[in-house]
Amino acid sequence: MKTKRIQKQIKEYLIEKLRLEKIYSIDGQKPPSVFVDETVIHKNYVNTKTLWPIDTNLMLKTNKSVGKGVRFFVINAGTEEGFVENAEKIVYKIEITAQIFEEWLENQLMPNVPPNSIVIYDNCSVHSRKYSKTPTMASNLKTIKEWILINEIPFDDNLNKKQLLEIVKRNPRKPHYYVDDIITKFGCHPLRLPLTVVT
């Protein structure tokens, strides 16, 4: 029921996961998989006894607005054994940015993850800061030329913007993410989910 594009992405993800598990298995044991995610808890969404959401269907029926109440952003990671020790981070009122996520990853999660782990995360924006974004029509001439130079693609300096973008289109590059480098630095293996799951 998924589109062909999504089917292809899921297939590529599963093939890559199996490849990593095969390459990095030790004595036939799969490397640990660490799942990373974040969520938000809104004080008007929860009852006084638990952190489970209230009945959202009832909320929609009564047309009750969530309002501007306090929000808590939570980042955590888990394995088949449970949550990673010392990995939980709760941010009060401040929305999680790529910088906050990357600092948490480097200073809090990765030091507590076993070496050789496969770290799995979705492709939401805070996980997706790139070193060099592929230029678009909105990019200026200087940015396009810099991207072409960084990627060591030969070009004529006298070409106009449209011609330079044609070169970019003919020479796609795999995105290079900050998150991937942090994970690799700790002797682990990044694995990005094919899509962001929204519930």
C-alpha positions, -999 to +999 in steps of 0.1 A: +000+000+000+031+023+003+042+042-028+070+028-049+094+054-035+086+045+001+088+008-006+123+013-022+135+033+009+122+007+033+139-021+013+172-001+012+170+004+050+164-033+058+192-043+034+216-019+051+206-030+086+212-066+077+245-057+061+257-039+092+246-067+115+265-092+094+297-072+091+299-061+127+286-093+144+311-107+170+312-145+174+278-148+157+262-122+180+245-093+164+258-058+173+235-040+198+208-018+181+202+016+198+170+034+189+170+072+194+139+094+195+124+124+211+089+135+221+071+164+236+048+164+267+023+193+270+010+199+305-025+203+292-023+170+275-018+148+306-037+140+336-024+145+372-014+108+378+004+097+347+023+110+317-001+092+293-021+115+270-057+121+279-084+107+256-077+127+224-110+117+209-128+132+238-107+163+235-117+166+199-154+161+207-153+188+234-132+211+212-109+218+241-078+237+230-044+226+242-035+263+249-001+278+256+008+257+286+043+245+295+059+219+273+087+194+281+108+180+254+123+146+261+152+128+243+161+092+250+175+060+235+168+024+241+179-011+232+164-045+235+175-045+271+157-012+279+167+025+281+203+034+278+217+044+312+222+081+318+209+090+283+176+107+292+174+144+287+144+166+295+143+202+282+119+226+298+102+251+275+131+251+250+124+234+217+150+208+206+172+220+178+199+202+158+226+218+180+209+206+213+204+171+198+240+169+186+254+180+220+232+154+237+244+127+213+281+135+217+282+142+255+254+121+270+243+092+247+274+080+229+297+077+259+271+053+274+266+032+243+286-001+238+312+002+210+301-013+176+264-005+182+241+003+153+225+037+162+191+040+146+171+073+142+145+088+119+151+116+094+135+145+113+151+179+110+170+178+142+188+147+130+195+160+095+219+190+097+241+187+066+276+199+060+268+211+025+232+215+013+226+208-024+220+241-041+185+250-055+171+278-076+169+298-043+207+296-039+229+324-051+256+320-077+284+320-052+268+292-031+263+271-062+299+275-073+312+268-038+292+235-037+306+225-071+342+233-059+338+214-026+326+184-046+355+187-070+334+188-101+350+206-131+331+236-145+335+267-165+335+298-143+316+318-169+285+296-168+252+312-157+231+300-127+208+277-148+238+260-164+255+256-130+224+240-115+223+216-144+258+205-134+246+201-098+216+180-110+239+157-131+262+152-101+241+142-071+260+137-039+249+116-009+241+140+020+268+142+047+252+147+082+268+159+114+250+132+134+266+104+114+301+117+121+294+120+159+282+083+159+311+071+138+337+089+161+326+066+190+332+035+169+295+029+162+274+027+130+247+053+120+215+040+104+188+064+093+152+053+091+137+058+056+110+082+069+098+101+100+070+082+117+042+105+129+017+092+154 
